[in-house]
Amino acid sequence: MPQATLLQAIHDTLHEEMARDPRVLVMGEDVGREGGVFRVTEGLIDRFGPDRVIDTPLNEGGIVGMAIGMALNGLRPVVEIEFADFIYPAFDQIVSELAKLRYRSAGLFTAPVVVRAPSGGGIKGGAYHSQSPEAYFIHTAGLTVAMPSTPADAKGLLASAVRGPDPVLLFEPKALYRTVKGEVPEGEHLVPFGKGRIVRPGEDLTLVAWGAMVPVASMAADLAAAEGVRIEVIDPRTLWPLDIALIEESVNRTGRAVVLHEAPRTCGFGAEVSALIQERCFLRLKAPVGRVTGYDTPFPYALEKSYLPDPEKTACAVRAAMEF
Amino acid sequence: MNGLSMIAAMLPDGTVDPANDPGLSDGDLLAVHGKMTLLRALDEKGIALQRSGRIGFYVPSTGQEACAVGAGFRLREGDWLFPSYRDHGLALTRGYPLSTLVAQLFGNRSDATRGRQMPNHWCDRNIHLVSVSSPVATQLPHAVGTAYASKLRGEPVAAITTFGDGGTSTGDFHAAMNFAGVFRTPTVFLCENNQYAISVHVTRQTASKSLAVKAQAYGIPGIRVDGNDVLAVCKVVGDALALARSGGGPTLIEAVTYRMGPHSTSDDPTVYRSEEEVEQWRKGDPIRRYAAFLKKRGLLDDEAEDTAQAEAKEAVRQAVSDAEISPPVPVESLFEDVYEEMPRHLAEQRDGLLSGKG
C-alpha cells in the first residue's frame, strides 16, 4: 500500500470522491486557487473547476447555510471551515438547522453536509487557531462527529461522510497533517461510523484518546511499558455515536481507564466517556476513571506546551490509576 | 428599481396600471380572491382553535394575504419554497394541500412530520416546501444553496424565501444576500415588511430609508412594492422569478404590509401599538381592497363574495374535523429520524422509555 500523510490522504480522498460523483463539491474560504490555508484542496480547482471548488465569501454561517440548501437539493457539499476556531459563526446553522432537518421534517428533507475543520493545538496558533470544539457538537442530536488520527482512517471516515445519509463534522487534527505518515488503502476504503479501533492491545489499563492525542497515548503507553504496565490504547475514531461497546469490553478486561483529550476538561467529551464507563463497568473498575485534558482556560499562545496533555502527564494519570 | 419608490398596480377606478399589470385572466383574478379568502378563514380558525385549547399555538398572517397569495400564484412546479412560519399562504397558493397543512397544526398521526414541531412549521416534499424552523432568517442561505444546485444542473427553476422586516437585521440575511449576489443564484428574497418584529417597530430594525434599498449593497435589484396590492405583488414577484429562472440572478423585494393580528397567539399587540394605528391599516385590508377592485371590474358581487367566504370556512372546518380525530403519534417515534439508522444509544434510550424505566 502507498504511504501518505494525513493531509495527503484527505486531499486524495476529496479528489477521488469528486471524480466518482459529480454531485460532490468542496466549498469554503480560500479552497480554490489557494488550495486552502493548509493546502488540503490544492489543485482540485484545476481538475473540477470553480463551480465545484468554490471560493466563498468570508462568512461561515453563510457557507454552512448555503451547503444545507445545496444538500437538500441533491448535491454533496464538503465544507471546509478554515480553522475549527472559526466554526462558531456557523453554530446556529449547524445546531438549529443542519442537525435537526431530518428530525423536524420526519425524513422528508435531509442535508448530508460534510463539514471539515482543522482542530487542535500544537502549531503555536494561540487562542483562535488551536481549539478542540468537538463537545459542543456531540451534545447536539443528529450530528455525527469524527476525528481521524491516521491517514487510512482519514480516508475512510471522509469517504463514509461524503457518501453517507447524515451530516458529519470531521475534525482534522492539524498537528498530524504532515507529521503522521502511514499506509492508505487504494481504491474504495470506508471506515464505518461508530466503530473504534484498538491502536495497541494491553491488559492493565485502557487509555481512550482521539485525534492528535493518539500518538501521545502511544508514547505514554511506551513509558508505562518501561514500568511494566501494559496499556490498551483505543481510538474511537467516531466520537459520536461512540463505540462504547469496544471501550466497555476493554475496561471490563483491564479494570482501569484513563481518557485523554486536548479540549478543556469541564464538560469535555472525556466527562461523557468517563460517565459511560462507570455506568457500564462499575463493578470491574479497580480505580476511578482518570482524565488527562486541556485546562479550563482559553487556549494559550506562549504556554501551549504547558497547556497540552503530553506523555508525561498521561503517565502520571496512568500511575495514579495503577496505584489507587 | 431604486428600492425607494413604491410599486402599485390596482388603481382606485378599478383599472390596473399597465406598467405593473400581472396580466391575469378573469378566472385567475377570481382564483386569487379565493385563495386570499381561504387564508383569512384559515387564520381565523387557527386562532380560535388555539383559544379553545384544541391546538397549542398559532401564527396568523391576517393582513398579509396579498403578499403570500400574490407571490404564491407565480410559483411553478420545480420551484423551491423557503418561507417563514407566517407564510403558509405562499405554500397554500402553490399547492400545499389544506388537509396536510391543517394536520400539521394538530401534530398527531395525520401530521406528515409526525408532530415534531409546533404549529406553523410547515413542510411538504411534493411542492418543495422546505421544513420551516423558528430561528429567524436561517432559511435564507438555504434558498441560496438550493438555487445554486439548480443552476449548476441547468434547471430553469427558482428558489423563493420569505421573511419579515426583523429578518433583515440578522447575519443570515446579510450572508444570503451577499452570497446570492456573488454567485448570481436564482433566488427571490421576499421581505414582508409588516412593520413589527413581535413588538419592535421596523424603525428600530434599521435606519435605512427602506429595506429594499439594501439590495444595492449586494449588487442585486431591490424592489419596493405595495404589499397590500395583490396584483402588484404578483407582478413584481413573477418578474423576479422569471428573471431568476432565465439566469438573471437574485432579486430582493420589500412588500410593505401590516400584520393586523398578533405576532402569535402568545402575543398581545395592544401593549405596543395603538388601536388608531391598526384601524388606519385596516382601511387598507388587502382582501377588502381586492374585492372592491373585482367588483368594479364586474367580476365579483356581494353574493359571490359571501359564497366564497362560506366555502372557505367550510373547507377549513372539514379539514380540521378530519385531522383532529387522528390518534396521537406513537411514543417510540420520539427516537426516529434523528439519523437515518437509529444508533445504539438511541435504541437504548427508547427501550428505557418504553419499559417504564426511563
Interface residues (C-beta under 8 A of the other chain):
Chain A: D51 T56 P57 N59 G61 G62 V64 G65 M66 A67 I68 G69 M70 A71 L72 N73 G74 L75 P77 P89 D92 Q93 S96 E97 K100 L101 R102 Y103 R104 S105 A106 G107 L108 F109 T110 A141 G142 T144 P165 D166 G194 P241 L242 I244 A245
Chain B: W80 F82 A112 T113 R114 R116 Q117 H121 C123 D124 R125 V130 S131 S133 P135 T138 L140 P141 H142 A143 V144 G145 T146 A147 Y148 A149 S150 L152 R153 A159 G171 D172 H174 A175 A176 N178 F179 V182 D337 V338 Y339 E340 P343 R344 H345
